[in-house]
Amino acid sequence: KSKKLMIKLTANGVTKTLEKKRMETLQHVLTKTMIWKLFMDEYPNLEIEMDIGDPDYLPDVVDTRTTASNATEILFWGESGRMKVHKALDLMRRYPNAHIVHCRWSMSVDSFMVPFIEYLETELKDEDASWWKGKFSFASLPLEVWEFIDEDTGNILIQRDDLEWKQLDLAELDFDRVESIEG
Protein backbone atom coordinates (compact mmCIF):
# COMPACT_ATOMS: atom_id res chain seq x y z
CA LYS A 1 0.00 0.00 0.00
CA SER A 2 2.89 2.40 0.62
CA LYS A 3 4.45 2.00 -2.83
CA LYS A 4 3.66 3.92 -5.99
CA LEU A 5 3.09 1.79 -9.06
CA MET A 6 2.23 2.40 -12.71
CA ILE A 7 -0.32 0.01 -14.23
CA LYS A 8 -1.04 -0.23 -17.95
CA LEU A 9 -4.36 -1.87 -18.84
CA THR A 10 -6.36 -2.15 -22.05
CA ALA A 11 -10.11 -2.46 -22.57
CA ASN A 12 -11.84 -2.64 -25.96
CA GLY A 13 -8.68 -1.41 -27.69
CA VAL A 14 -8.19 1.62 -25.40
CA THR A 15 -5.12 1.64 -23.16
CA LYS A 16 -4.86 3.56 -19.91
CA THR A 17 -1.80 3.98 -17.73
CA LEU A 18 -2.85 4.45 -14.14
CA GLU A 19 -0.84 5.40 -11.12
CA LYS A 20 -1.40 3.56 -7.87
CA LYS A 21 -0.64 6.34 -5.46
CA ARG A 22 0.91 5.92 -2.03
CA MET A 23 -1.69 4.84 0.52
CA GLU A 24 -4.02 3.69 -2.26
CA THR A 25 -4.68 -0.02 -2.58
CA LEU A 26 -4.14 -1.95 -5.77
CA GLN A 27 -7.71 -3.23 -5.33
CA HIS A 28 -9.00 0.36 -5.52
CA VAL A 29 -7.11 1.05 -8.75
CA LEU A 30 -8.24 -2.22 -10.32
CA THR A 31 -11.85 -1.63 -9.29
CA LYS A 32 -11.77 1.77 -11.03
CA THR A 33 -10.46 0.16 -14.20
CA MET A 34 -13.10 -2.57 -14.05
CA ILE A 35 -15.88 0.05 -13.80
CA TRP A 36 -14.29 1.92 -16.71
CA LYS A 37 -14.16 -1.25 -18.83
CA LEU A 38 -17.70 -2.36 -17.98
CA PHE A 39 -19.33 0.98 -18.93
CA MET A 40 -17.07 2.41 -21.65
CA ASP A 41 -19.34 1.26 -24.49
CA GLU A 42 -22.40 2.85 -22.91
CA TYR A 43 -20.55 6.03 -21.91
CA PRO A 44 -17.91 6.70 -24.60
CA ASN A 45 -16.31 9.68 -22.82
CA LEU A 46 -15.65 7.77 -19.61
CA GLU A 47 -12.55 8.90 -17.74
CA ILE A 48 -10.80 7.71 -14.60
CA GLU A 49 -10.24 10.32 -11.86
CA MET A 50 -11.07 13.35 -13.98
CA ASP A 51 -11.46 16.55 -11.99
CA ILE A 52 -14.96 17.85 -12.75
CA GLY A 53 -14.74 20.88 -10.48
CA ASP A 54 -16.85 19.38 -7.69
CA PRO A 55 -15.63 21.13 -4.54
CA ASP A 56 -15.99 18.01 -2.37
CA TYR A 57 -15.51 14.90 -4.49
CA LEU A 58 -13.25 13.50 -7.18
CA PRO A 59 -15.03 10.75 -9.12
CA ASP A 60 -13.22 7.46 -9.53
CA VAL A 61 -14.83 7.09 -12.97
CA VAL A 62 -16.93 9.76 -14.71
CA ASP A 63 -18.60 10.67 -17.97
CA THR A 64 -19.73 14.22 -18.67
CA ARG A 65 -21.17 16.28 -21.46
CA THR A 66 -21.32 20.00 -22.04
CA THR A 67 -24.84 21.36 -22.21
CA ALA A 68 -26.11 24.07 -24.57
CA SER A 69 -25.57 26.61 -21.77
CA ASN A 70 -21.92 25.47 -21.52
CA ALA A 71 -22.45 23.77 -18.16
CA THR A 72 -21.01 20.35 -17.38
CA GLU A 73 -23.59 17.63 -16.89
CA ILE A 74 -22.59 14.43 -15.10
CA LEU A 75 -23.91 11.41 -16.99
CA PHE A 76 -22.06 8.70 -15.06
CA TRP A 77 -20.31 8.53 -11.69
CA GLY A 78 -18.44 5.38 -10.70
CA GLU A 79 -17.33 4.87 -7.13
CA SER A 80 -14.89 2.08 -6.26
CA GLY A 81 -14.49 0.86 -2.72
CA ARG A 82 -16.03 2.28 0.42
CA MET A 83 -18.54 5.10 0.12
CA LYS A 84 -20.31 6.66 3.06
CA VAL A 85 -24.11 6.69 2.83
CA HIS A 86 -24.29 10.48 3.17
CA LYS A 87 -21.91 10.84 0.19
CA ALA A 88 -24.10 8.53 -1.92
CA LEU A 89 -27.21 10.60 -1.17
CA ASP A 90 -25.24 13.81 -1.72
CA LEU A 91 -24.18 12.57 -5.18
CA MET A 92 -27.81 11.71 -5.98
CA ARG A 93 -28.86 15.24 -5.02
CA ARG A 94 -26.03 16.95 -6.93
CA TYR A 95 -26.39 14.78 -10.03
CA PRO A 96 -30.05 13.68 -10.11
CA ASN A 97 -29.91 12.50 -13.74
CA ALA A 98 -26.67 10.53 -13.47
CA HIS A 99 -26.09 6.82 -13.46
CA ILE A 100 -24.19 6.18 -10.23
CA VAL A 101 -22.36 2.88 -9.84
CA HIS A 102 -20.93 1.78 -6.50
CA CYS A 103 -18.62 -1.21 -6.89
CA ARG A 104 -16.85 -3.14 -4.13
CA TRP A 105 -14.36 -5.97 -4.28
CA SER A 106 -15.43 -9.39 -3.01
CA MET A 107 -18.36 -8.31 -0.83
CA SER A 108 -21.99 -9.24 -1.04
CA VAL A 109 -23.91 -6.37 -2.63
CA ASP A 110 -26.44 -6.43 0.21
CA SER A 111 -23.69 -5.72 2.76
CA PHE A 112 -23.22 -2.19 1.36
CA MET A 113 -26.55 -1.62 -0.40
CA VAL A 114 -28.85 -2.34 2.57
CA PRO A 115 -27.28 0.28 4.89
CA PHE A 116 -27.73 2.86 2.12
CA ILE A 117 -31.38 1.89 1.60
CA GLU A 118 -31.99 2.18 5.34
CA TYR A 119 -30.33 5.60 5.32
CA LEU A 120 -32.51 6.71 2.39
CA GLU A 121 -35.63 5.50 4.19
CA THR A 122 -34.71 7.78 7.09
CA GLU A 123 -33.51 10.77 5.07
CA LEU A 124 -36.24 10.79 2.40
CA LYS A 125 -39.25 9.76 4.49
CA ASP A 126 -40.76 13.28 4.50
CA GLU A 127 -39.57 14.25 1.04
CA ASP A 128 -40.95 13.88 -2.46
CA ALA A 129 -38.05 12.11 -4.16
CA SER A 130 -39.39 12.61 -7.68
CA TRP A 131 -36.33 14.82 -8.30
CA TRP A 132 -34.32 11.60 -8.72
CA LYS A 133 -34.31 10.67 -12.42
CA GLY A 134 -31.01 8.80 -12.47
CA LYS A 135 -30.05 5.22 -11.88
CA PHE A 136 -28.08 3.76 -8.95
CA SER A 137 -26.37 0.42 -9.48
CA PHE A 138 -24.48 -1.66 -6.93
CA ALA A 139 -21.93 -4.28 -7.98
CA SER A 140 -19.52 -6.70 -6.39
CA LEU A 141 -16.36 -7.82 -8.14
CA PRO A 142 -15.37 -11.44 -7.59
CA LEU A 143 -12.36 -12.08 -5.36
CA GLU A 144 -10.51 -13.66 -8.26
CA VAL A 145 -10.69 -10.49 -10.40
CA TRP A 146 -7.11 -11.18 -11.47
CA GLU A 147 -8.47 -13.94 -13.71
CA PHE A 148 -10.11 -11.24 -15.82
CA ILE A 149 -6.82 -9.56 -16.74
CA ASP A 150 -4.56 -11.09 -19.38
CA GLU A 151 -1.10 -10.87 -17.78
CA ASP A 152 0.71 -10.80 -21.12
CA THR A 153 -1.30 -8.06 -22.85
CA GLY A 154 -2.92 -6.18 -19.94
CA ASN A 155 -6.32 -6.68 -21.57
CA ILE A 156 -9.27 -6.52 -19.18
CA LEU A 157 -11.62 -9.37 -20.05
CA ILE A 158 -14.38 -8.90 -17.46
CA GLN A 159 -18.04 -8.66 -18.53
CA ARG A 160 -21.03 -7.36 -16.58
CA ASP A 161 -22.43 -10.82 -15.98
CA ASP A 162 -19.22 -11.74 -14.12
CA LEU A 163 -20.37 -9.47 -11.26
CA GLU A 164 -23.25 -9.51 -8.80
CA TRP A 165 -25.56 -6.53 -9.54
CA LYS A 166 -28.52 -4.86 -7.87
CA GLN A 167 -30.39 -1.67 -8.74
CA LEU A 168 -31.80 0.89 -6.34
CA ASP A 169 -35.53 1.47 -6.78
CA LEU A 170 -36.78 4.41 -4.72
CA ALA A 171 -40.34 3.14 -5.17
CA GLU A 172 -39.41 0.12 -3.05
CA LEU A 173 -38.26 2.13 -0.03
CA ASP A 174 -40.17 1.15 3.10
CA PHE A 175 -40.86 4.36 5.02
CA ASP A 176 -43.24 2.51 7.34
CA ARG A 177 -40.29 0.52 8.65
CA VAL A 178 -38.62 3.79 9.70
CA GLU A 179 -41.74 4.94 11.52
CA SER A 180 -42.14 1.60 13.34
CA ILE A 181 -38.48 1.74 14.47
CA GLU A 182 -38.83 5.35 15.65
CA GLY A 183 -42.28 4.76 17.22
Secondary structure as the mmCIF struct_conf table of DSSP 4:
data_model
#
loop_
_struct_conf.conf_type_id
_struct_conf.id
_struct_conf.beg_label_comp_id
_struct_conf.beg_label_asym_id
_struct_conf.beg_label_seq_id
_struct_conf.end_label_comp_id
_struct_conf.end_label_asym_id
_struct_conf.end_label_seq_id
BEND BEND1 LYS A 3 LYS A 3
STRN STRN1 LEU A 5 ALA A 11
TURN_TY1_P TURN_TY1_P1 ASN A 12 GLY A 13
STRN STRN2 VAL A 14 LYS A 20
TURN_TY1_P TURN_TY1_P2 ARG A 22 MET A 23
HELX_RH_AL_P HELX_RH_AL_P1 LEU A 26 PHE A 39
TURN_TY1_P TURN_TY1_P3 MET A 40 GLU A 42
BEND BEND2 TYR A 43 TYR A 43
TURN_TY1_P TURN_TY1_P4 PRO A 44 ASN A 45
STRN STRN3 GLU A 47 ILE A 48
BEND BEND3 GLU A 49 GLU A 49
BEND BEND4 PRO A 55 ASP A 56
BEND BEND5 ASP A 60 ASP A 60
STRN STRN4 VAL A 61 THR A 66
TURN_TY1_P TURN_TY1_P5 ALA A 68 SER A 69
BEND BEND6 ASN A 70 ASN A 70
STRN STRN5 THR A 72 SER A 80
BEND BEND7 GLY A 81 GLY A 81
HELX_RH_AL_P HELX_RH_AL_P2 VAL A 85 ARG A 94
TURN_TY1_P TURN_TY1_P6 PRO A 96 ASN A 97
BEND BEND8 ALA A 98 ALA A 98
STRN STRN6 HIS A 99 TRP A 105
BEND BEND9 SER A 106 MET A 107
HELX_RH_AL_P HELX_RH_AL_P3 VAL A 109 GLU A 123
BEND BEND10 LEU A 124 LEU A 124
TURN_TY1_P TURN_TY1_P7 LYS A 125 ASP A 126
BEND BEND11 GLU A 127 GLU A 127
HELX_RH_3T_P HELX_RH_3T_P1 ALA A 129 TRP A 131
BEND BEND12 GLY A 134 GLY A 134
STRN STRN7 LYS A 135 LEU A 141
TURN_TY1_P TURN_TY1_P8 LEU A 143 GLU A 144
HELX_RH_3T_P HELX_RH_3T_P2 VAL A 145 PHE A 148
STRN STRN8 ILE A 149 ILE A 149
TURN_TY1_P TURN_TY1_P9 GLU A 151 THR A 153
STRN STRN9 ASN A 155 ILE A 156
HELX_RH_3T_P HELX_RH_3T_P3 ARG A 160 ASP A 162
BEND BEND13 LEU A 163 LEU A 163
STRN STRN10 GLU A 164 GLN A 167
HELX_RH_3T_P HELX_RH_3T_P4 LEU A 170 GLU A 172
HELX_RH_AL_P HELX_RH_AL_P4 PHE A 175 GLU A 182
#
